[in-house]
């Protein structure tokens, strides 16, 4: 039995399903994207499903949450 393909929308965060505010998904240069000014923990990027890596960006909420988790804190709930 095969796993169904995950839907791809480059403007949607693959972790929470909310808008990711990606500049490139909006047709703007990568330099304008919020993520170019952010420092993210590699765990935030590692949480992206393999099939969506390098195809859809995470949102700032997920990126900041995973970058600075509190002890015992759960990941953000899907929107």
NUMAR-889716 format. One record per residue: z, x, y of N, C-alpha, C in turn; residue in three letters. Coordinates in steps of 0.001 Angstrom, whole numbers, padded with zeros to 6 digits. Layout:
<sites>
Z_X_Y_Z_X_Y_Z_X_Y_ALA
...
</sites>
This chain:
<sites>
000000_000839_-001176_000000_000000_000000_000000_000884_001240_UNK
-000928_000679_002142_-001023_001501_003339_-000227_000878_004486_UNK
000217_001746_005395_000950_001308_006575_-000052_000812_007604_UNK
000194_-000346_008241_-000748_-000822_009255_-000811_000147_010429_UNK
-001982_000252_011031_-002165_001128_012182_-001359_000602_013362_UNK
-000754_001527_014104_-000007_001146_015294_-000987_000858_016429_UNK
-000725_-000165_017232_-001629_-000452_018345_-001536_000664_019388_UNK
-002651_000950_020016_-002689_002010_021019_-003003_001428_022380_UNK
-002087_001593_023298_-002305_001251_024697_-001715_002410_025479_UNK
-002547_003244_026120_-002043_004427_026801_-001108_004129_027976_UNK
-001022_002865_028409_-000125_002501_029511_001225_001975_029012_UNK
001424_001984_027682_002646_001447_027087_003410_002559_026371_UNK
004711_002603_026608_005576_003586_025956_005633_003284_024461_UNK
005330_004266_023609_005354_004023_022166_006762_003897_021594_UNK
007790_004175_022394_009154_004058_021899_009773_002695_022189_UNK
009573_002173_023407_010220_000912_023762_009238_-000232_023999_UNK
007946_000084_024159_006951_-000953_024394_006823_-001367_025844_UNK
007568_-000722_026726_007485_-001022_028155_006419_-000190_028836_UNK
006148_-000455_030113_005161_000345_030847_005646_001785_030982_UNK
004727_002730_030820_005130_004135_030891_004829_004796_032242_UNK
004150_004100_033131_003814_004622_034462_003040_005940_034388_UNK
002216_006085_033374_001425_007301_033203_000292_007326_034225_UNK
000236_008384_035007_-000812_008514_036013_-002191_008596_035356_UNK
-002299_009314_034274_-003599_009469_033622_-004087_008141_033058_UNK
-003167_007302_032537_-003562_005986_032028_-004047_005085_033154_UNK
-003662_005418_034397_-004074_004658_035574_-005263_005306_036267_UNK
-005863_006317_035617_-007047_006966_036171_-006749_007996_037250_UNK
-005516_008447_037355_-005135_009450_038345_-004994_010814_037682_UNK
-004989_011880_038486_-004826_013221_037914_-003453_013380_037255_UNK
-003395_014180_036203_-002144_014424_035479_-001043_014943_036405_UNK
-001410_015700_037431_-000426_016268_038348_000388_015200_039071_UNK
-000125_013978_039144_000573_012890_039825_001552_012147_038919_UNK
001542_012471_037638_002387_011746_036690_003854_012142_036858_UNK
004737_011165_036672_006174_011397_036798_006648_012493_035847_UNK
006013_012588_034691_006481_013534_033675_006245_014986_034063_UNK
005336_015228_034989_005065_016604_035409_006230_017188_036206_UNK
007086_016317_036729_008251_016759_037497_009541_016636_036689_UNK
009474_016116_035474_010661_015859_034656_010858_016955_033618_UNK
012105_017138_033218_012433_018022_032112_012937_017145_030978_UNK
012195_017116_029894_012542_016278_028758_012985_017131_027579_UNK
013925_016597_026843_014362_017228_025611_013238_017065_024586_UNK
012947_018068_023799_011921_017920_022771_012174_016746_021824_UNK
013427_016305_021694_013733_015157_020831_013053_013889_021338_UNK
012844_013773_022646_012165_012601_023198_010724_012546_022702_UNK
010059_013662_022723_008672_013702_022249_008604_013594_020729_UNK
009573_014158_020037_009590_014096_018574_009806_012675_018073_UNK
010375_011809_018908_010635_010422_018508_009361_009568_018530_UNK
008300_010067_019150_007035_009324_019210_006405_009314_017818_UNK
005988_008140_017334_005341_008092_016019_004139_009044_015948_UNK
003993_009695_014842_002921_010684_014644_001554_010156_015074_UNK
001244_008916_014734_-000074_008342_015036_-000320_008167_016532_UNK
000734_008180_017344_000569_007973_018790_000789_009237_019614_UNK
001126_010332_018961_001351_011582_019705_000060_012040_020374_UNK
000202_012458_021634_-000907_012933_022462_-001907_011823_022771_UNK
-001496_010559_022566_-002359_009420_022865_-001701_008420_023794_UNK
-000364_008353_023790_000379_007440_024648_001659_008142_025092_UNK
001953_008084_026378_003126_008752_026934_004377_007882_026842_UNK
005525_008544_026750_006780_007812_026801_007085_007476_028264_UNK
007946_006489_028474_008336_006117_029834_009511_006988_030295_UNK
009789_006963_031588_010881_007753_032140_012219_007312_031556_UNK
012384_006017_031332_013645_005506_030784_013928_006119_029417_UNK
012949_006097_028536_013136_006683_027209_013263_008205_027305_UNK
012452_008813_028118_012491_010262_028264_013803_010764_028822_UNK
014351_010069_029800_015622_010479_030385_016770_010139_029445_UNK
016689_009017_028752_017745_008639_027815_017836_009659_026692_UNK
016716_010003_026115_016720_010945_025009_016990_012364_025473_UNK
016762_012619_026764_017010_013963_027279_018494_014207_027501_UNK
019267_013135_027767_020682_013298_028063_021514_012239_027347_UNK
021513_012222_026017_022276_011197_025304_023775_011437_025391_UNK
024525_010373_025385_025977_010464_025291_026335_010529_023821_UNK
027467_011161_023488_027855_011221_022067_027957_009819_021467_UNK
027309_009617_020343_027346_008339_019653_026502_007249_020258_UNK
025719_007556_021294_024909_006551_021982_023639_006265_021181_UNK
023277_004999_021089_022069_004577_020379_020865_004680_021308_UNK
019639_004813_020756_018439_004832_021599_018256_003491_022297_UNK
017466_003442_023361_017273_002177_024079_016640_001117_023189_UNK
017053_-000099_023410_016494_-001223_022649_015088_-001499_023124_UNK
014212_-001954_022215_012852_-002325_022647_012895_-003429_023689_UNK
011946_-003384_024587_011856_-004392_025642_011136_-005594_025132_UNK
</sites>
